[in-house]
Amino acid sequence: QLVESGGGLVQPGGSLTLSCVSSGFAFRNYDMAWYRQLPGKGRKFVAALTTTGGMPNYEDSVRGRFTISRDNAKSTLYLQMNNLKPDDTGVYYCHPLDTSYWGQGTQVTVSS
């Protein structure tokens, strides 16, 4: 099970931190990623991280603004989002790579 939280309504330039708590599988053994589904569009890659927290990888539009991290002891994945823009509005999902597991997502709305 994957449970995302931390979304909400924020003004442009604001910040949010998303969390994804996992259970039922060996979180520490999986590379993890965040994806987002923008309004009217398909689910797209945002950021990914290896099992040990190294080699973070970001989609071009979020690089320098978002930071992905994980706490294997807590089986939790995080996404720190700074300088948010209206184009960041969407539903954010965490995803263990190479699996079919998805959470229910958390809504992020960036609007003045």
C-alpha positions in Angstrom: 0.0 0.0 0.0 1.1 3.5 -0.8 -0.4 6.5 0.9 0.5 10.0 -0.4 -0.2 13.1 1.6 0.8 16.7 1.9 -0.9 18.2 -1.1 -3.1 21.3 -1.0 -3.6 24.8 -2.3 -0.6 27.1 -2.5 0.1 30.4 -4.1 2.7 30.7 -6.9 6.2 30.8 -5.4 5.1 28.8 -2.4 6.3 25.4 -1.1 4.8 22.0 -0.2 6.3 18.8 1.0 4.7 15.6 -0.1 5.0 12.3 1.7 4.4 8.7 0.7 4.2 6.1 3.4 4.5 2.5 2.1 3.6 -0.8 3.6 3.2 -4.4 2.4 6.4 -4.6 0.4 10.1 -4.1 1.0 10.4 -0.4 0.4 14.1 -0.3 0.9 14.7 -2.7 -2.0 13.0 -0.5 -4.6 14.0 2.5 -6.6 11.2 5.0 -6.0 9.7 7.8 -8.1 7.1 10.5 -8.1 4.8 11.0 -11.0 2.1 13.6 -11.6 -1.0 13.8 -13.7 -1.7 17.2 -14.9 -5.2 18.3 -15.8 -6.3 16.6 -19.1 -3.0 14.8 -19.5 -1.5 11.5 -18.8 0.7 10.5 -15.8 4.3 11.9 -16.2 7.6 11.3 -14.5 8.7 14.0 -12.0 11.6 12.5 -10.0 13.3 9.3 -9.0 15.7 8.0 -6.4 17.7 4.8 -6.0 17.3 2.4 -3.1 20.0 4.1 -1.0 18.9 7.7 -1.8 21.6 8.3 -4.4 21.5 9.5 -8.0 18.3 11.6 -7.9 16.9 12.2 -11.3 14.5 15.0 -12.2 12.2 16.0 -15.0 13.7 19.2 -16.6 10.9 21.5 -15.5 11.3 20.7 -11.8 15.0 20.4 -11.6 16.4 23.0 -9.1 12.9 23.5 -7.5 12.0 20.0 -6.3 14.0 17.6 -4.1 13.2 13.9 -3.8 14.4 12.0 -0.7 13.6 8.9 1.3 13.7 7.4 4.8 14.1 3.7 4.5 13.6 3.2 8.3 10.2 4.8 7.9 9.4 3.4 4.5 8.6 6.9 3.4 9.3 8.8 0.2 9.3 12.6 0.2 9.1 15.4 -2.4 10.0 18.9 -1.3 8.6 21.3 -3.8 9.7 25.0 -3.8 8.9 27.9 -6.1 5.7 26.2 -7.2 4.2 27.3 -10.5 0.6 27.0 -11.8 1.9 24.5 -14.3 2.7 22.2 -11.3 -1.0 21.8 -10.6 -2.0 18.1 -10.7 -2.3 14.9 -8.8 1.0 13.5 -7.5 1.7 9.8 -7.1 4.6 7.8 -5.7 5.6 4.7 -7.4 8.1 1.9 -6.8 9.8 1.5 -10.1 9.4 -1.8 -12.0 6.2 -2.6 -10.2 2.5 -2.0 -10.8 1.9 -0.4 -7.4 0.4 3.1 -7.3 -1.1 5.1 -4.5 -4.3 7.1 -4.6 -2.4 10.3 -5.2 -2.5 13.7 -3.5 -3.8 16.9 -5.2 -1.5 19.9 -5.6 -3.1 23.1 -6.8 -1.0 26.2 -7.4 -3.1 29.3 -7.8 -3.4 32.8 -6.7 
